[in-house]
Structures are given as C-alpha cells and as structure tokens.
Amino acid sequence: MSKFWSQRVHELDPYIPGEQPKDNQYIKLNTNENPYPPSPKALAAIQAASDESLRLYSDPNSEALNRAIADNYELERNQVFVGNSSDEVLAHVFSALLKQEKPLFYPDISYGFYKVYSRLFAIETVSVPLDDQLAINIEDYCKGDKGGIIFANPNAPTGLALNCQQIQTILDHNQDCVVVVDEAYVDFGAESAVKLIDQYPNLLVVQTFSKSRSLAGLRVGFAMGHADLIEALERVKNSFNAYPLGRADIVGAAAAMRDKDYLEVCCSKIIATRQMVTDRLKTLDFKVLPSSANFLFIKPQGITAKRMYLRLKEQGILVRYFASPRIDDYLRITIGTDADMQTFLHKVQTILHSSRA
Ligand SMILES: *Cc1c(COP(=O)(O)O)cnc(C)c1O
C-alpha cells in the first residue's frame, strides 16, 4: 500500500493465475495449456518474421490475421477484432460494451477475470448461481433488467457446455443488451455460436489462440460479431494501444488459423485422451463432470480435493484447486498427452492407496 496509489487501485482485487513454475520439474495440468506444440507452419512464420523488419512497427490493423480469421469463420473483415490475448479483448469488451447503466449478469462460478474486469471498470454485476449440477440455467438469463451478459461456453472450470439452441434462447430474450460468449475452449467439442452472428446483432463471440491452437505464449485473442460491436472495440483499442500485436504475432497466429488440419488432429487427440481419463477416474468412483473442454472437473472419492492437490504437487503434478465455496471439493485437471495422463492416473491411485491404508 502506498499514499501514491489511486483510490481505484485500492479497490482492485486482481486475478491470480495458476502457478507457472520456473523449473520444468512438473507435469503441468493446472492452466489448460495444450500439451502439443503449435502448428509447424505457425512456428515457421514466427521465425521468418524475426528479422531486421522488427525495427518497424507492426500493422496496426493486423490485416493478415483478421483476414485469416474472417476466412476461417466465413465472416466479413469488419466482423472481426483481434487483441493481445483474449484477456485483453475481454477488457476492451467490458469497457466498450458491458459498462452500462444496468448490471452485468454472469455465472457465480466462471472465469475469474469477469469479476476482476467488473471491478476495474466499476461495472455493477449480478452473479447468477449455477444450478446444483453446476450447470448454467438459461432461464435465469431470460429475466431481469440487465446491461449485458457474459459467460464462458464451455464454462470454466466446469467444462459443461450449452448448445446453440440454448444460447439462441438467451439471445432472443435479451435483444436490448450485448451477450458475450467466451469460447476459449469451444474447439474441444462444444457448438460455436459464430453461426448465429448474422442473425443476432447483440452477439459477440470471443476466442483465443492459447488453448486449442497451442499458442498461449504468443498472446493472441479475437472477437467476432456485428460490425457495430467490432467498431466499439476498435475505438477503445485505438484509445489504448494502437499496435497490440507484434509482427511475429500477426503472421504466426494467421498461419495457425489457416492450418485447420493441424487443429483438428490436436483436438481429436485431446478429446480421445479426455475420454480415457474420464473412464478411468469413474472406475475409482470419482465424480467427473461431462467435459467439452481440454480439462476435467472432478470430485475425488476417498480423499479431499485439497489433499489430493497437495499430494499430487509433492509428486510433481500440478493441477488446479479452487478454495472457493461450492467447488472446494473439486479439482480441475488439464488434459495432457496420453503419457502425462497415464502418469497422473498412476499417481492418483498410489495416493489413494496410501491414504486409504
Ligand atoms: C484461458 C482463458 C481465457 C484467456 O485466454 P488468453 O487469450 O490466453 O488471455 C479467456 N477465457 C477463458 C474462459 C479462459 O479459460
């Protein structure tokens, strides 16, 4: 604390990311990174961009990337916005579209940054409880006076997804406010709302290169929606940082977006591994929520979640434990390679055995 801090800084409650240990001694199953490398085409593009041209500013409109995204999702160029990570895109979304007279609705259990940005931008919120199965109840979003809605689909940390028909019901009941769908994990098996964009001028879909495209270290995210919503984001962006993406980011992400086959292969592998781990954990009587993401939300049996988290860490495996009401008996486990997950399952069994003995 310091007398030099603004009142706003005193009031902030910053996001705490999952641990990022400096050494490589852990199997990291705690921050939903992809265990597979980025597309070789993306790596080649990034390398080719790392030359003397770095003395020049990057393209402020990142044309090559926006074009690749628009082509991939069959959208117009003016329906796409990109930023330096989807967290940054979300920050612009909060200040450009979700800061309204009326409160913002979001699930009580969801991505931690929604609460953090609401504080940062002084947005009044209504935190809507998930149902007793930890699912979003769409009826809760079809009533009440709101200035906006945001939720992750699949939701984090539960992995549970709504289908497009359910999202459409929410959109139909909220034509006077913006509905933001954060699709950070959509490529791992959920239905994307992108196909509803031309029908709903109040829909904004946010995605990232960090999860399904294995580029968490590059920091690129994007939003898709009606041109008017995108223009609002451009206005905020150009009042904040005109060059959010570097030269290598733009060409690397564009190459990753165009490499559809590679995305497909990586996601299929993760989905198959997710199924294998789900089946194995169920034989241990663990509760495993049906996941459409690259992680599982599980409730261990015969040991507390906190103890399992600590024992796994001692054994070199990092998973995510949230000491929050309603979810403090669950763990969130990122899906790694088959080999990582065999090691994980083996350690889980050893820990159970020693704690039951
Ligand atoms: C990981 C994640 C993000 C942030 O992704 P970045 O692009 O790496 O900032 C956004 N939303 C959700 C729900 C996430 O899990």
The ligand as an SDF file (V2000), in Angstrom:
LIG
                    3D

 15 15  0  0  0  0  0  0  0  0999 V2000
   -7.7220  -19.1470  -20.8970 C   0  0  0  0  0  0  0  0  0  0  0  0
   -8.9720  -18.3610  -20.9420 C   0  0  0  0  0  0  0  0  0  0  0  0
   -9.0060  -17.0770  -21.4630 C   0  0  0  0  0  0  0  0  0  0  0  0
   -7.7670  -16.2810  -21.7460 C   0  0  0  0  0  0  0  0  0  0  0  0
   -7.0480  -16.6530  -22.7920 O   0  0  0  0  0  0  0  0  0  0  0  0
   -5.8240  -15.7520  -23.2720 P   0  0  0  0  0  0  0  0  0  0  0  0
   -6.1210  -15.5000  -24.6870 O   0  0  0  0  0  0  0  0  0  0  0  0
   -4.6340  -16.5980  -23.0360 O   0  0  0  0  0  0  0  0  0  0  0  0
   -5.8090  -14.4910  -22.4630 O   0  0  0  0  0  0  0  0  0  0  0  0
  -10.2310  -16.4210  -21.5930 C   0  0  0  0  0  0  0  0  0  0  0  0
  -11.3640  -17.0170  -21.1700 N   0  0  0  0  0  0  0  0  0  0  0  0
  -11.3670  -18.2290  -20.6050 C   0  0  0  0  0  0  0  0  0  0  0  0
  -12.6510  -18.8210  -20.1640 C   0  0  0  0  0  0  0  0  0  0  0  0
  -10.1660  -18.9340  -20.4650 C   0  0  0  0  0  0  0  0  0  0  0  0
  -10.1570  -20.1140  -19.8560 O   0  0  0  0  0  0  0  0  0  0  0  0
  1  2  1  0
  2  3  1  0
  2 14  2  0
  3  4  1  0
  3 10  2  0
  4  5  1  0
  5  6  1  0
  6  7  2  0
  6  8  1  0
  6  9  1  0
 10 11  1  0
 11 12  2  0
 12 13  1  0
 12 14  1  0
 14 15  1  0
M  END
$$$$
